[in-house]
């Protein structure tokens, strides 16, 4: 198999994967919003005032901490998706260059 074909398949796979990661982030945005709302409302309850919540190994004490935790998660997913997308496009560009050089 020629180099440009291999690079093309790898680039296509990476761009498809990055699209999946970005779509996953967008689809679960509402679910994360509901979780933030439930946790912050629970923390605001008078009998639960001052309670600490463990979210993914991070201890949060108030609504701001909960929101930051979920925003950080969303930011990580978006960053990973963008990096994969950039690498995928770079590999596709390399495939086109390899194809041009070989022909």
C-alpha positions in Angstrom: 0.0 0.0 0.0 1.3 3.4 -0.9 2.2 6.0 1.8 -0.3 8.6 0.7 -3.2 6.0 1.0 -2.1 5.0 4.5 -1.8 8.7 5.5 -5.2 9.4 4.0 -6.8 6.6 6.0 -5.1 7.7 9.2 -6.2 11.3 8.6 -9.7 10.3 7.9 -9.9 8.2 11.0 -8.5 11.0 13.2 -10.9 13.6 11.8 -13.8 11.2 12.3 -12.6 10.5 15.9 -12.3 14.2 16.7 -15.8 14.8 15.4 -17.1 12.1 17.7 -15.3 13.6 20.7 -16.7 17.1 19.9 -20.2 15.7 19.3 -20.0 13.7 22.6 -19.1 17.0 24.4 -22.1 18.8 22.8 -24.6 16.0 23.3 -23.9 15.6 27.0 -23.9 19.3 27.8 -27.5 19.3 29.0 -26.8 16.2 31.2 -23.9 18.0 32.8 -26.0 21.2 33.3 -28.7 19.1 35.1 -26.0 17.5 37.3 -24.6 20.9 38.1 -28.0 22.2 39.0 -28.8 19.2 41.2 -25.6 19.4 43.1 -25.6 23.2 43.6 -29.2 23.1 44.8 -28.2 20.3 47.2 -25.3 22.3 48.5 -27.6 25.4 48.9 -30.0 23.4 51.1 -30.0 24.7 54.7 -29.4 21.3 56.3 -26.5 20.6 53.9 -24.7 23.9 54.3 -21.0 23.5 54.6 -20.9 19.9 53.2 -18.1 19.0 50.9 -18.7 17.0 47.7 -16.1 14.7 46.0 -16.4 15.1 42.2 -13.9 13.0 40.3 -11.3 13.2 43.1 -11.8 17.0 43.5 -13.4 18.3 46.7 -15.8 21.2 46.2 -17.6 23.1 48.9 -19.9 25.5 46.9 -21.8 26.1 43.7 -18.8 27.9 42.1 -16.6 24.9 42.6 -19.1 22.5 41.1 -19.5 24.7 38.0 -15.8 25.0 37.6 -15.4 21.2 37.8 -17.9 20.6 35.0 -16.6 23.4 32.9 -13.1 22.0 33.2 -14.3 18.6 32.1 -16.0 20.2 29.0 -13.0 22.2 28.2 -10.8 19.1 28.3 -13.1 17.2 25.9 -13.2 20.2 23.5 -9.4 20.6 23.7 -8.8 16.9 22.9 -11.3 17.1 20.0 -9.6 20.2 18.6 -6.1 18.6 18.9 -7.3 15.4 17.2 -9.0 17.5 14.4 -5.8 19.5 13.8 -3.6 16.3 13.7 -6.1 14.7 11.4 -6.0 17.6 9.0 -2.2 17.7 9.1 -2.0 14.0 8.3 -4.5 14.5 5.4 -2.3 17.4 4.1 0.8 15.1 4.4 -1.2 12.5 2.4 -1.9 15.0 -0.4 1.7 16.1 -0.5 2.9 12.5 -0.6 0.5 11.8 -3.4 1.7 14.8 -5.3 5.4 13.8 -4.9 4.8 10.2 -6.0 2.9 11.2 -9.2 
